[in-house]
Amino acid sequence: MPSAQYYKKQAKILLTWAKTTNDKAYANRLRVRAAMELEQAEKARAAVSDLDPLIAEFNDQQLRTRPR
C-alpha cells in the first residue's frame, strides 16, 4: 500500500490541475478525485498506526525471550 504522503502528493497535484483548467466540470472531477486521494491517505495513515501497538508488543516479547 502506498504511503499517506504519496496520496497527499497526488491530491495536491490534482488540485493544482483543477485550479488551472478552464473547464468547470473537469475541475470538479479533479477535486472529487483529490478528495478520494485524501481519504486514501487517511486509510494509509490509520493502517500504519494500527500496527504500532502490535509492533511494540512483538518487540517486547523478543526482548523477554532473548537468551542471556
C-alpha positions as CSV (number, residue, x, y, z in Angstrom):
1,M,0.0,0.0,0.0
2,P,1.4,3.4,-0.9
3,S,2.1,5.8,2.0
4,A,-0.1,8.6,3.2
5,Q,2.5,11.0,1.8
6,Y,2.1,9.6,-1.6
7,Y,-1.7,10.1,-1.6
8,K,-1.4,13.6,-0.3
9,K,1.1,14.5,-3.1
10,Q,-1.3,13.1,-5.6
11,A,-4.2,15.1,-4.2
12,K,-2.1,18.3,-4.3
13,I,-1.3,17.7,-8.0
14,L,-5.0,17.1,-8.8
15,L,-6.0,20.3,-7.0
16,T,-3.3,22.2,-8.9
17,W,-4.7,20.9,-12.2
18,A,-8.2,21.8,-11.0
19,K,-7.1,25.4,-10.4
20,T,-5.5,25.7,-13.8
21,T,-8.3,24.3,-16.1
22,N,-11.0,26.5,-17.5
23,D,-13.4,23.5,-17.8
24,K,-15.5,23.7,-14.6
25,A,-16.9,20.1,-15.0
26,Y,-13.3,18.8,-15.3
27,A,-12.2,20.9,-12.4
28,N,-15.0,19.4,-10.2
29,R,-14.0,15.9,-11.2
30,L,-10.4,16.6,-10.3
31,R,-11.5,18.0,-6.9
32,V,-13.5,14.9,-6.3
33,R,-10.6,12.7,-7.2
34,A,-8.3,14.8,-4.9
35,A,-10.8,14.2,-2.0
36,M,-10.6,10.4,-2.7
37,E,-6.8,10.6,-2.6
38,L,-7.0,12.3,0.8
39,E,-9.3,9.6,2.0
40,Q,-6.8,7.0,0.9
41,A,-4.1,9.0,2.7
42,E,-6.1,8.7,5.9
43,K,-6.6,5.0,5.5
44,A,-2.9,4.5,4.9
45,R,-2.0,6.5,8.0
46,A,-4.5,4.6,10.1
47,A,-3.2,1.2,8.8
48,V,0.3,2.1,9.9
49,S,-0.8,3.5,13.3
50,D,-2.9,0.3,13.9
51,L,0.3,-1.7,13.6
52,D,2.2,0.4,16.2
53,P,0.8,-1.5,19.3
54,L,1.4,-4.8,17.6
55,I,5.0,-4.0,16.7
56,A,5.6,-2.8,20.3
57,E,4.2,-6.0,21.7
58,F,6.3,-8.1,19.4
59,N,9.5,-6.2,20.3
60,D,8.7,-6.6,24.0
61,Q,8.2,-10.3,23.6
62,Q,11.5,-10.6,21.7
63,L,13.3,-8.8,24.5
64,R,11.8,-11.0,27.2
65,T,12.6,-14.3,25.4
66,R,16.1,-13.4,24.4
67,P,18.7,-15.9,25.8
68,R,21.3,-14.3,28.1
